[in-house]
Amino acid sequence: MRRLFKYLSKYSFLIFLSLLMAAISVISNLYIPVLVGQCLDCMISQAVNFSLLIPLLKKMLITVSITFISQYLLNLLNNRITFNSCCDIRNEAFNKLLTLPISYIDSHQSGEITSRIINDIDTLSDGLILGFTNFFTSILTIILTLVYMFKINVHIALLVFILTPLSLFAARFISKKTNSLFGSQAKIKGIQTAYIDEMVNNQKLVIAYNQQKHNQENFNEINKKLADTSQKAIFFSSLTNPTTRFINALIYAVIAISGATIVIGGTLSVGNLSTFLSYASQYTKPFNEISGVFVELQNSLACAKRVFQLIDQPNESTIQQPQNLNNDIQTIAFNNVCFSYNQNKPLLQNLNFHVQKGQKIALVGPTGCGKTTLINLLMRFYDIDSGIISMDNININNADKADLRNHFGMVLQESWLKQESIRDNLQMGRQCSDEEMINACKQCYIHSFIQRLPQQYDTVISENSDSISAGQKQLLCIARIMIQNPQILILDEATSNIDTRTEINVQKAFDRLMKNKTAFIVAHRLSTIINADCILVMKDGKIIEKGNHEELLKKHGFYYDLYNSQFQH
């Protein structure tokens, strides 16, 4: 709650207005029973006193109007406060998403993260709206009702004051039971969202492998857990209101009998008893509302905890005074570099190699040997465990990450496109003229395809769009890196989804792009890296062979066997 109040304090003026409207609403609402009691006293005599009754009815009409307007403004202000605060929390959560280390993203399902940013904050906003709408008015109602009741009759007021808290104790006892259940409910909702997200993004594979029944069974199991947990949480939380209502009904009956006895004794008028009973009813009602607020807040705070856990994750590591890298990088060096994703399973071990400007370095080896991991370390998606990676003798751990990554351009095996126009996707790395953009697309043999689209370069596409093939998506990513024209290239199976004829032409374009540039090429098809200046052969996280294509073939080692295995007939 303290954490939430930090976000709410930004809207302190709106909160002040909300409190003011709540006070006006409660005072006017509590003044109505006084007027009703006075009207009754005017009517129970032998002749109705219209000269007193009509002004009272006019007052009542004005009071009801004030109550209506103040409650309308109260709800308007509370919604504004709540949704603005939740907007701030969601913005902070999304900003955190952009600064989280890759290791966190890799270790958490995307649907589970999405659930925290969207579903959990929605639940939080529902709880805050209920809290603002009911909590302030309920507290004010309790205080002012007590004042009015003591003013009418001290003895009955004391009776109400002593008995009513019994409902609060019942509500508190039940709410303790619901807290852990609502926490479990939010957690299972995150798991369910992640599973649905996974199924939606991979529906073609699900159908291709006939996994519909198996996945339905998995979903049913998750859904059943959610249903069971939600049922228990809602059952226990739903006990609060009827329990408090039952206790309050008993209290109301005791007050009515006591008040009637005093009226018979002649020390209290019927009108005052009517006012008192109305206050007694209104006095117990806020306790019901507060108990409902507590139950809803249990759910909201369980969701808020999950959101704040995301926000509190440490950002990517930064340094206060980073060294500036040279604009023209001449050398890149790996010195005794060690790294592992899991400390119990070493991966890269004592990597040592040096790269000069303009060299094409190919990384080959069996799956899982650490080729892509080496690229991740070079881009500082992960930080090394020991050793030094340097660029022009500057340790990249001492460089600004944004500055470091500006030197690189990447084309990965898995293409990524935003849900925006082709133009926006192509110019993500660098803004350029239409002439430059079209020239890059022509070099990648994608221009003619774009020309056939409905809005050509302004056609909106997405990563999951079926209007373009996997190969065309990859060609767009290649065109994007050509527009960016980076100093250092990273090509991780960049042409894996392209047909052989187009690949040959694109390879020629790459050769022109890589002229006087340093390039790291991860390849499984060894025919694509025959012309590399240096081939690093990796196995089990180590560089076991190093040299150009001809030198490695002459060694008759691991590369020789790997190369011949691809070209045996």
C-alpha positions in Angstrom: 0.0 0.0 0.0 2.9 2.4 0.8 4.3 1.7 -2.7 0.9 2.4 -4.3 0.6 5.7 -2.4 3.8 6.9 -4.0 2.1 6.7 -7.4 -1.1 8.2 -6.0 0.7 11.2 -4.4 1.3 12.6 -7.9 -2.4 13.3 -8.1 -2.7 14.9 -4.6 -4.9 17.8 -5.8 -7.4 15.4 -7.4 -7.4 13.3 -4.2 -8.1 16.5 -2.2 -11.1 17.2 -4.5 -12.2 13.6 -4.2 -12.1 13.9 -0.4 -14.0 17.1 -0.6 -16.7 15.6 -2.8 -16.8 12.5 -0.4 -17.4 14.8 2.6 -20.2 16.8 0.8 -21.8 13.6 -0.4 -21.7 12.0 3.1 -22.9 15.2 4.9 -25.8 15.7 2.5 -26.7 12.0 2.5 -26.8 12.0 6.4 -28.8 15.2 6.5 -31.7 13.5 4.6 -32.8 11.2 7.6 -32.9 14.3 9.8 -35.3 15.9 7.3 -37.3 12.7 7.1 -37.6 12.5 10.9 -38.8 16.1 11.1 -41.4 15.4 8.3 -42.7 12.5 10.4 -43.0 14.6 13.5 -45.0 17.1 11.4 -47.4 14.4 10.2 -48.1 12.3 13.3 -49.9 15.1 15.2 -53.7 15.4 14.8 -53.4 17.8 11.9 -50.5 17.8 9.4 -48.5 21.0 9.6 -48.1 21.9 6.0 -46.4 25.2 6.7 -43.5 23.3 8.2 -43.7 20.2 5.9 -43.4 22.0 2.5 -40.1 23.9 3.4 -38.7 20.6 4.7 -39.6 18.8 1.4 -37.9 21.6 -0.6 -34.8 21.2 1.6 -34.9 17.5 1.0 -35.0 18.0 -2.8 -32.0 20.3 -2.7 -30.1 17.9 -0.4 -30.8 15.0 -2.8 -29.6 17.0 -5.7 -26.4 18.0 -3.9 -25.8 14.3 -3.0 -26.3 13.2 -6.7 -23.9 15.8 -8.1 -21.2 15.2 -5.4 -21.4 11.4 -5.9 -21.1 11.9 -9.7 -18.0 14.1 -9.4 -16.6 11.7 -6.7 -16.8 8.8 -9.1 -15.4 10.9 -12.0 -12.4 12.0 -9.9 -11.7 8.5 -8.5 -11.7 7.0 -12.0 -9.3 9.7 -13.1 -6.9 9.1 -10.2 -7.0 5.4 -10.6 -6.6 5.1 -14.3 -3.8 7.7 -14.4 -2.0 6.0 -11.6 -2.3 2.6 -13.3 -1.2 4.2 -16.5 2.0 5.4 -14.7 2.6 1.9 -13.3 2.1 0.3 -16.7 4.4 2.8 -18.3 7.1 2.1 -15.7 6.6 -1.7 -16.1 7.0 -1.4 -19.9 10.0 0.9 -19.5 11.5 -1.8 -17.2 10.8 -4.4 -19.9 13.0 -2.4 -22.3 15.9 -2.2 -19.8 15.8 -5.7 -18.4 18.8 -7.9 -19.1 18.3 -10.5 -21.8 18.9 -13.2 -19.1 15.6 -12.3 -17.5 13.7 -12.4 -20.8 15.2 -15.7 -21.6 14.3 -17.3 -18.3 10.6 -16.1 -18.2 7.8 -16.9 -20.6 6.6 -14.0 -22.7 3.0 -14.6 -21.8 3.7 -14.5 -18.1 5.5 -11.1 -18.4 2.6 -9.9 -20.6 0.1 -11.0 -17.9 1.9 -8.9 -15.3 1.9 -5.8 -17.4 -1.7 -6.1 -18.7 -4.0 -8.4 -16.6 -2.4 -7.8 -13.2 -2.6 -4.0 -13.6 -6.2 -4.2 -14.8 -7.1 -6.1 -11.6 -5.1 -3.5 -9.6 -7.1 -0.7 -11.1 -10.4 -2.4 -10.3 -9.4 -2.7 -6.6 -8.2 0.9 -6.5 -11.5 2.2 -8.0 -13.5 0.3 -5.4 -11.2 1.5 -2.7 -11.4 5.1 -3.6 -15.1 5.0 -4.2 -16.1 3.2 -1.0 -13.3 3.6 1.5 -13.2 7.4 2.0 -17.0 7.7 2.0 -17.3 4.7 4.4 -14.9 6.2 6.9 -16.6 9.6 6.8 -20.0 8.0 7.1 -19.0 6.1 10.2 -17.6 9.2 11.9 -20.4 11.6 11.1 -23.1 9.0 11.8 -21.7 8.5 15.3 -21.7 12.2 15.9 -25.3 12.5 14.8 -26.4 9.4 16.9 -24.7 10.7 20.1 -26.4 14.0 19.5 -29.8 12.2 19.4 -29.4 9.7 22.2 -26.2 8.8 24.0 -27.3 5.4 25.4 -28.4 3.8 22.1 -25.4 5.4 20.3 -23.1 3.6 22.8 -24.9 0.3 22.1 -24.3 0.7 18.4 -20.7 1.8 18.9 -19.9 -1.3 21.0 -21.7 -4.0 18.9 -20.9 -2.9 15.3 -17.1 -3.7 15.3 -18.1 -7.4 15.7 -18.6 -7.4 11.9 -15.1 -6.0 11.3 -13.5 -8.8 13.3 -15.4 -11.3 11.2 -14.3 -9.6 8.0 -10.7 -9.5 9.1 -10.7 -13.2 10.0 -12.0 -14.2 6.6 -9.8 -11.8 4.6 -6.7 -13.4 6.1 -7.7 -16.7 4.5 -8.2 -15.1 1.1 -4.8 -13.4 0.7 -2.8 -16.5 -0.2 -5.6 -17.8 -2.5 -5.7 -14.6 -4.5 -1.9 -14.7 -4.9 -2.1 -18.2 -6.2 -4.9 -17.2 -8.6 -2.8 -14.4 -10.1 0.2 -16.7 -10.5 -1.9 -19.4 -12.3 -3.5 -16.7 -14.5 0.1 -15.7 -15.7 0.9 -19.4 -16.5 -2.4 -19.7 -18.4 -1.7 -16.5 -20.4 1.8 -17.7 -21.3 0.4 -21.1 -22.5 -2.2 -19.4 -24.6 0.4 -17.0 -26.1 2.6 -20.0 -26.9 -0.2 -21.9 -28.6 -1.3 -18.8 -30.7 2.2 -18.2 -32.0 2.8 -21.8 -32.8 -0.6 -23.0 -34.0 0.7 -24.2 -37.4 3.2 -26.6 -35.6 0.5 -27.7 -33.2 -1.8 -28.7 -36.2 1.1 -30.2 -38.2 2.1 -32.5 -35.4 -1.6 -33.3 -34.4 -1.0 -32.0 -30.9 -4.4 -30.4 -30.5 -5.7 -33.1 -28.1 -2.5 -33.1 -26.0 -2.5 -29.3 -25.8 -6.2 -29.2 -24.9 -5.5 -31.6 -22.1 -2.7 -29.4 -20.8 -4.9 -26.4 -21.0 -7.7 -28.1 -19.3 -5.4 -29.0 -16.4 -4.2 -25.4 -16.0 -7.7 -24.1 -16.4 -9.0 -26.6 -13.7 -6.3 -25.4 -11.3 -7.3 -21.8 -12.0 -11.0 -22.7 -11.5 -10.4 -24.5 -8.3 -8.2 -21.7 -6.8 -10.5 -19.0 -8.0 -13.5 -20.8 -6.6 -11.8 -21.2 -3.2 -10.7 -17.5 -3.2 -14.1 -16.2 -4.3 -15.9 -18.6 -1.8 -14.0 -17.4 1.2 -14.1 -13.7 0.1 -17.9 -14.0 -0.6 -18.4 -15.1 3.1 -17.4 -11.6 4.2 -20.5 -9.7 3.1 -23.3 -12.1 4.2 -21.5 -12.6 7.6 -21.2 -8.9 8.3 -24.8 -8.3 7.0 -26.1 -11.0 9.4 -24.3 -9.4 12.4 -25.5 -6.0 11.4 -29.1 -7.2 11.1 -29.0 -8.5 14.6 -27.5 -5.2 15.8 -30.3 -3.3 14.0 -33.0 -5.4 15.7 -31.4 -4.7 19.1 -31.4 -1.0 18.4 -35.0 -1.0 17.1 -36.3 -2.7 20.3 -34.2 -0.5 22.6 -35.4 2.7 20.7 -39.0 1.7 20.8 -38.8 1.2 24.6 -37.4 4.7 25.0 -40.1 6.2 22.7 -42.8 4.5 24.9 -41.1 6.1 27.9 -41.6 9.5 26.2 -38.0 10.7 26.1 -37.6 10.2 22.3 -39.9 11.2 19.5 -41.0 8.9 16.7 -39.3 11.1 14.2 -36.0 11.0 16.1 -36.3 7.2 16.3 -36.8 7.0 12.6 -33.7 9.2 12.1 -31.8 7.0 14.5 -32.8 3.7 12.9 -31.8 5.2 9.5 -28.4 6.2 10.9 -28.0 2.8 12.5 -28.6 1.2 9.1 -26.2 3.7 7.4 -23.6 3.2 10.2 -23.5 -0.6 9.6 -23.4 -0.3 5.8 -19.9 1.2 5.6 -18.6 -1.7 7.5 -19.9 -4.0 4.8 -18.4 -1.8 2.1 -15.1 -1.7 3.9 -15.0 -5.4 4.3 -15.7 -5.7 0.5 -12.9 -3.2 -0.1 -10.5 -5.3 2.0 -11.4 -8.5 0.0 -10.9 -6.7 -3.3 -7.7 -5.1 -2.1 -6.3 -8.6 -1.2 -6.7 -9.5 -4.9 -5.4 -6.2 -6.1 -2.3 -6.2 -3.8 -1.5 -9.8 -4.8 -1.4 -8.5 -8.4 0.5 -5.3 -7.5 3.1 -7.5 -5.8 3.7 -9.3 -9.1 4.0 -6.1 -11.0 6.4 -4.5 -8.5 8.5 -7.7 -8.6 8.9 -7.0 -12.4 9.6 -3.3 -11.8 12.2 -4.1 -9.1 14.2 -6.3 -11.3 17.7 -4.9 -11.8 18.4 -3.2 -15.1 21.1 -4.1 -17.5 24.4 -3.3 -15.8 25.8 0.2 -16.5 28.8 2.2 -15.5 28.9 5.8 -14.4 31.7 7.0 -16.6 32.0 4.8 -19.7 34.9 4.9 -22.1 34.0 6.0 -25.6 34.8 3.5 -28.4 36.6 4.7 -31.5 34.4 5.4 -34.5 36.6 3.2 -36.6 37.3 -0.1 -34.8 40.6 -1.6 -35.9 40.8 -4.7 -33.6 38.6 -7.0 -31.6 40.1 -9.4 -29.1 38.9 -12.3 -26.9 41.4 -13.0 -24.1 40.7 -16.1 -21.8 37.0 -15.5 -22.0 34.8 -17.9 -20.0 31.0 -17.9 -19.7 28.2 -20.2 -18.7 24.4 -19.7 -18.5 24.3 -22.1 -15.6 27.3 -22.0 -13.1 27.0 -25.8 -12.8 27.4 -26.3 -16.6 30.4 -24.5 -18.1 30.0 -23.5 -21.7 32.7 -21.2 -23.2 36.1 -22.0 -21.8 39.2 -19.8 -22.3 38.4 -18.4 -25.7 41.4 -16.6 -27.3 41.4 -15.0 -30.7 42.1 -11.6 -32.4 40.3 -10.0 -35.3 41.6 -7.2 -37.5 39.5 -4.7 -39.3 38.1 -6.0 -42.6 38.4 -9.7 -41.7 35.6 -12.1 -42.2 35.5 -14.5 -39.2 33.3 -17.6 -39.6 32.1 -19.6 -36.6 31.3 -23.3 -37.3 30.7 -26.3 -35.2 28.0 -28.7 -34.0 24.8 -27.4 -32.4 25.2 -26.2 -28.8 29.0 -25.6 -29.1 28.6 -21.8 -28.3 28.6 -20.0 -31.6 25.6 -17.9 -31.0 26.6 -17.4 -27.3 29.9 -15.9 -28.5 27.8 -13.4 -30.5 25.7 -12.7 -27.5 28.8 -11.9 -25.5 30.2 -9.6 -28.2 26.9 -7.6 -28.2 26.9 -7.7 -24.4 23.5 -9.3 -24.2 25.2 -11.3 -21.5 28.3 -10.4 -19.4 31.2 -12.8 -19.4 32.2 -14.7 -16.2 35.9 -14.0 -16.6 38.5 -12.8 -19.1 38.3 -9.7 -21.3 36.7 -8.8 -24.6 38.3 -5.7 -26.0 37.8 -3.3 -29.0 40.9 -1.3 -29.8 42.3 -2.3 -26.3 39.2 -0.9 -24.6 37.4 -3.4 -22.4 33.8 -3.5 -23.6 32.7 -3.9 -20.0 33.8 -0.3 -19.6 32.0 1.0 -22.7 28.4 2.3 -22.9 26.2 -0.5 -24.2 24.3 1.7 -26.6 27.5 3.1 -28.0 28.9 -0.5 -28.4 25.8 -1.8 -30.2 25.7 1.2 -32.5 28.9 -0.3 -34.1 27.1 -3.5 -34.9 24.5 -4.6 -37.4 22.8 -8.0 -37.0 20.9 -10.4 -39.3 19.7 -13.4 -37.3 18.3 -16.7 -38.4 14.9 -15.7 -36.9 13.8 -12.6 -38.6 11.9 -9.9 -36.6 9.6 -7.3 -38.0 7.5 -4.7 -36.2 3.8 -4.3 -36.8 4.4 -1.3 -38.9 5.0 -0.4 -42.6 7.8 -1.9 -44.6 9.3 1.6 -44.8 9.4 1.9 -41.0 10.9 -1.6 -40.6 13.6 -0.9 -43.2 14.5 2.4 -41.5 14.6 1.0 -38.0 18.5 1.1 -37.9 18.9 4.4 -39.8 16.7 7.0 -41.5 17.5 7.3 -45.2 16.1 8.6 -48.5 13.7 6.6 -50.6 16.5 6.3 -53.2 18.8 4.6 -50.7 16.0 2.4 -49.4 15.0 1.2 -52.9 18.6 0.6 -53.9 19.2 -1.6 -50.8 16.0 -3.6 -51.6 17.1 -4.1 -55.2 20.4 -5.5 -54.0 18.5 -7.9 -51.8 16.1 -8.8 -54.7 13.0 -7.8 -52.6 12.1 -4.6 -54.5 9.9 -6.2 -57.1 7.9 -8.1 -54.5 7.3 -4.9 -52.5 6.1 -3.2 -55.7 3.4 -5.8 -56.0 2.0 -5.1 -52.5 -1.2 -2.9 -52.1 0.6 0.1 -50.6 4.1 -0.9 -51.7 6.6 0.4 -49.1 3.8 1.8 -46.9 2.2 -1.7 -46.6 1.8 -2.6 -42.9 3.2 -6.0 -42.0 4.1 -7.9 -38.9 6.4 -10.8 -37.8 3.4 -13.2 -37.8 1.9 -11.9 -41.1 1.1 -14.6 -43.6 1.2 -12.2 -46.5 5.0 -12.6 -46.8 7.1 -15.7 -46.6 9.9 -16.5 -44.1 12.4 -15.9 -46.9 10.9 -12.5 -47.8 11.0 -11.5 -44.1 14.7 -12.4 -44.0 15.4 -10.4 -47.2 13.8 -7.4 -45.6 16.0 -7.9 -42.5 19.1 -8.1 -44.8 17.9 -4.9 -46.6 17.6 -3.2 -43.2 21.2 -4.0 -42.3 22.3 -2.7 -45.7 20.5 0.6 -45.0 22.1 0.8 -41.6 25.6 0.2 -43.1 27.2 -0.7 -39.8 30.9 -0.9 -39.1 30.8 -4.5 -37.9 28.5 -7.2 -39.3 27.0 -10.2 -37.5 25.4 -12.7 -39.7 23.8 -15.7 -37.9 22.6 -18.0 -40.6 21.4 -14.9 -42.4 20.4 -16.7 -45.6 18.9 -19.9 -44.1 15.4 -19.2 -45.4 16.3 -18.0 -48.9 16.4 -20.1 -52.1 19.8 -21.0 -53.5 19.6 -18.7 -56.5 18.6 -15.7 -54.5 21.2 -16.6 -51.8 24.0 -16.4 -54.4 22.9 -13.0 -55.5 22.4 -11.8 -51.9 25.9 -13.2 -51.0 27.3 -10.9 -53.7 25.5 -8.0 -52.2 26.9 -9.0 -48.8 30.4 -9.1 -50.2 30.0 -5.5 -51.4 28.6 -4.5 -48.0 31.4 -6.3 -46.1 34.2 -4.6 -48.0 36.5 -2.9 -45.5 34.2 -4.0 -42.7 34.7 -6.6 -40.0 32.2 -9.5 -40.1 31.3 -12.4 -37.9 29.5 -15.2 -39.7 27.7 -18.1 -38.0 27.1 -20.8 -40.6 26.0 -24.4 -40.7 26.2 -24.6 -44.5 30.0 -24.5 -44.9 29.7 -23.6 -48.6 28.8 -20.0 -47.5 32.0 -19.4 -45.6 34.7 -20.9 -47.9 36.1 -17.4 -48.6 36.3 -16.4 -44.9 39.6 -15.0 -43.8 39.5 -17.1 -40.7 37.3 -20.0 -39.6 37.0 -20.7 -35.9 36.0 -24.3 -35.4 34.2 -24.7 -32.1 33.3 -27.8 -30.0 32.1 -28.1 -26.4 32.6 -24.4 -25.9 36.3 -24.4 -27.0 38.0 -23.3 -30.2 39.6 -26.5 -31.4 40.8 -25.4 -34.9 41.6 -22.1 -36.5 42.6 -21.1 -40.0 41.2 -20.5 -43.5 39.3 -23.1 -45.5 42.3 -24.5 -47.3 44.5 -24.7 -44.2 41.8 -26.5 -42.2 41.2 -29.0 -45.0 44.9 -29.9 -45.0 44.9 -30.6 -41.3 42.4 -33.5 -41.8 40.8 -32.6 -38.5 37.3 -31.9 -37.2 36.6 -29.3 -39.9 37.7 -31.7 -42.6 35.2 -34.3 -41.4 32.5 -31.7 -41.0 33.0 -30.3 -44.5 33.2 -33.7 -46.2 30.0 -34.9 -44.3 28.1 -32.1 -46.1 29.4 -32.9 -49.6 29.6 -36.7 -49.6 27.5 -38.4 -52.3 
